[in-house]
């Protein structure tokens, strides 16, 4: 029975994937709202509030985001988002090519 549970369980995201998901949520939410709150990011990223606050602190220290009244993505954060998106696209393209062979 435990074997079936593992196949159904969602695969865990890496820290860098969570960073990407958080930046994506901030970018998306900032287009629709004047301010971005941690709660909205939490729901979009489907993560616990405790884990999110830990990652937000790490991301501030790494200058990926800035937070005053609202959370914003820095230039460094946007560069990370663009680069990670390109890497994901490359991986998907290679995966499609492999399946097609």
C-alpha positions in Angstrom: 0.0 0.0 0.0 2.8 2.4 0.8 4.2 2.0 -2.8 0.9 3.2 -4.2 1.0 6.3 -2.0 4.4 7.3 -3.2 3.3 7.2 -6.9 0.3 9.5 -6.1 2.3 11.9 -3.8 3.4 15.1 -5.4 7.1 15.4 -6.2 8.9 17.8 -3.8 10.2 21.1 -5.3 13.8 22.1 -5.0 14.6 25.4 -3.3 15.5 27.0 -6.6 12.1 25.9 -8.0 10.3 27.4 -5.0 12.3 30.7 -5.5 11.1 30.7 -9.2 7.5 30.0 -8.1 7.6 32.8 -5.6 9.1 35.3 -8.1 6.5 34.2 -10.7 3.7 34.8 -8.2 5.0 38.2 -7.3 5.4 39.2 -10.9 1.9 38.0 -11.8 0.3 39.5 -8.7 2.0 42.9 -9.2 0.5 43.2 -12.6 -3.0 43.0 -11.2 -2.6 44.7 -7.8 -0.9 47.8 -6.3 0.6 45.7 -3.5 1.7 42.1 -3.1 1.1 40.3 0.2 2.7 37.2 1.5 -0.7 35.5 1.8 -1.4 35.8 -1.9 2.0 34.5 -2.7 1.5 31.6 -0.3 -1.7 30.5 -2.1 -0.3 30.9 -5.6 2.8 28.9 -4.6 0.9 26.3 -2.6 3.3 26.3 0.3 3.0 26.8 4.1 3.2 30.3 5.5 6.2 29.4 7.7 8.1 28.0 4.7 7.2 31.0 2.6 8.4 33.5 5.2 11.7 31.6 5.5 12.2 31.8 1.8 11.2 35.4 1.5 13.9 36.3 4.1 16.5 34.3 2.2 15.5 36.0 -1.1 15.7 39.4 0.5 19.2 38.6 1.8 20.2 37.5 -1.8 18.6 40.6 -3.2 16.1 38.7 -5.4 13.2 40.6 -3.8 12.8 43.8 -1.8 10.1 44.4 0.8 8.9 47.6 2.2 5.1 48.0 2.3 4.8 45.6 -0.6 7.0 42.8 -2.0 8.8 43.6 -5.3 11.1 41.7 -7.5 14.6 43.3 -7.9 16.5 43.5 -11.2 18.6 40.6 -10.0 15.3 38.7 -9.3 14.0 39.4 -12.8 17.3 38.2 -14.3 17.0 35.0 -12.3 13.3 34.5 -13.4 14.2 35.0 -17.1 17.3 32.7 -16.9 15.3 30.0 -15.1 12.5 30.2 -17.6 15.0 29.7 -20.5 16.5 26.7 -18.7 13.0 25.2 -18.2 12.1 25.8 -21.9 15.4 24.1 -23.0 14.7 21.1 -20.8 11.1 20.8 -22.2 12.4 21.0 -25.8 15.0 18.3 -25.2 12.5 16.1 -23.5 10.1 16.4 -26.5 12.9 15.6 -28.9 13.8 12.5 -26.9 10.2 11.3 -26.8 9.8 11.9 -30.5 12.8 9.6 -31.3 
